[in-house]
Amino acid sequence: MKTVKVIFLHHSLGKIVWTGSTSKWVKAQHKLGLKTAVPKWFSKYNKTSDYKYDLEEIDFPKRDPYGWKNFPYDYYNLWINEDTNGKYPDPTLEELTANYDVVILKHCYPVSKMEGDTLADIKSNQKTLANYKLQYQALKEKFHQYPNTKFIVWTSAALNKNRTNEEEGLRTREFVEWVRDEWDTPEDNVYLWDFYELETQGGLFLKDEFAESERDSHPNTQFAQMVYPLFCQRIVDVVENNGTTTDLTGRK
């Protein structure tokens, strides 16, 4: 049996998928270390598999001292920018790849609050398509330096229509399509889970029935219950088949 160590870097939205719920009772279970949706799924899978998946999840980066920000700039800033890399207690990419076989990362939904483009600057935290592309290219080049580690990147979390507008929605779609069609290249160690497609179902915004409320772009329990098995299936497929037996959403 081969042990596979997996680390999931996330904030609140990721925790909803990990636990399979937005309820306070489930969050309390999680804090107590009791198994919730994703850990339960893998506990069952491990019983019949030749692989043993050992999963961990952490808030990344932590609110203190770096701040509750996990946008393309922040991964670039913490892992690549020489002025910042290793200067915060959050784990560096060198530490993560030394300890885990799979590293999973995502952005919170404000990643879709995209402004119109200005002059591209890789060291800018301004949320623009041009900056995102530069930062993503640098991240992929960095990931390629660790060929023994597989990286799974969630496509952007969407905003619901009451928290954004059509221009921002179109920019987000353009970024996600670029990530899927150009940034994601075959036969390397970087893979996608298409969270954006699951949330939007082909539209521009988080679907109303999947939102916690009309003013809250966190997905609700109904959505979490629908997608967490797909997340698990995508992880397994990436590890065991290089992502070839599921589509980007994790469907077989």
Buried (B, 14 or more C-beta within 10 A) or exposed (E): EEEBBBBBBBBEBBBBBBBBBBEEEBBEBBEEEEEBBBBBBBEEBBEEBEBBBBBEBBBBBBEEEBEEBBBBBBBBBBBBBEEBBBEBEBBBBEEBBEEBBBBBBBBBBBBBBBEEEEEBBBBBBBBBBBBBBBBBBBBBEBBEEBEEBBBBBBBBBBBBBBBBEEEBBEBBBEBBEBBBEEBBEEEBBBBBBBBBBBBBEEEBBBBEEBBBEEEBBBBBBEBBEBBBBBBBBBBBBBBBEBBEEBEBBBEE
